Amino acid sequence: MAGAKGIRPRKIPMRQCMGCGERKEKKELIRVIRTPEGETILDTTGKQNGRGAYLCNSVECLKKARKRKALDRALNIPIPDSVYQELEKEMMSSADG
């Protein structure tokens, strides 16, 4: 009989927040990527190509990460202010909704 051993539960991908350092489920976090072209953008789908770094959906974590330059180090490039502003806007809008 095929599958007699039972169904194994799906593995939930975990990622670490660059602000607080907590490990959370990937889908709970916001992904920032460095594209192969060298751009820094928000990846709302979580599937775009590029090197990724993750943040909790919290302005506090964003402030901590910015102060420590954690995103800059994780993505190996300086992060422009516009990306931080876009992240903050995204966090504020999801907190309202």
C-alpha positions in Angstrom: 0.0 0.0 0.0 1.4 3.4 -1.0 1.5 6.0 1.7 0.8 3.7 4.6 3.3 5.5 6.8 1.0 8.6 6.9 1.4 12.1 5.6 4.4 14.1 6.8 3.5 17.7 7.8 4.8 20.4 5.5 8.0 22.1 6.7 7.4 25.8 7.4 10.2 28.0 6.2 11.6 30.2 9.0 13.6 33.4 8.6 15.3 35.8 11.0 14.3 39.4 11.3 17.2 41.8 10.7 15.8 44.2 13.4 15.0 42.1 16.5 16.8 38.8 15.5 13.7 36.7 16.2 13.0 33.7 13.9 9.5 33.7 12.5 7.6 32.1 9.7 8.7 33.5 6.3 5.1 34.6 5.4 4.9 36.8 8.5 7.9 38.9 7.5 8.6 41.6 4.9 11.3 40.7 2.3 13.7 43.3 1.0 15.8 42.1 -2.0 18.9 43.2 -3.9 18.1 42.3 -7.5 20.8 40.9 -9.8 20.9 44.4 -11.4 21.8 45.9 -8.0 18.5 47.5 -7.2 17.0 47.4 -3.7 13.2 46.7 -3.7 10.5 45.3 -1.5 9.4 41.8 -2.5 5.7 41.6 -1.6 5.3 38.2 -3.3 8.4 36.6 -1.6 9.3 34.9 -4.9 11.4 37.4 -6.8 15.0 36.6 -7.7 17.7 38.2 -5.7 19.4 38.2 -2.3 16.8 38.7 0.4 16.7 40.0 3.9 13.7 39.9 6.2 12.0 42.3 8.7 9.1 41.9 11.1 6.1 44.0 10.2 7.0 46.5 12.9 8.4 50.0 12.7 10.5 49.3 15.8 12.3 46.5 14.0 12.8 48.7 11.0 14.4 51.4 13.3 16.7 48.9 14.9 17.8 47.4 11.6 18.4 50.9 10.1 20.4 52.0 13.2 22.6 48.9 13.0 22.8 49.0 9.2 21.7 45.3 9.3 20.0 45.5 5.8 23.1 47.1 4.3 25.3 44.2 5.6 22.8 41.5 4.7 22.4 42.7 1.1 26.1 43.9 0.8 25.1 47.3 -0.6 24.1 50.7 1.0 20.3 50.9 1.3 18.8 54.2 0.0 16.5 56.3 2.3 13.7 55.7 -0.2 13.6 52.0 0.6 13.4 52.7 4.3 10.5 55.2 3.6 8.7 52.6 1.5 9.1 50.0 4.2 7.8 52.3 6.8 4.8 53.2 4.6 4.1 49.5 4.0 4.2 48.7 7.8 1.9 51.6 8.6 -0.6 50.6 5.9 -0.7 47.0 7.0 -1.1 48.1 10.7 -4.2 50.2 9.7 -5.8 47.4 7.7 
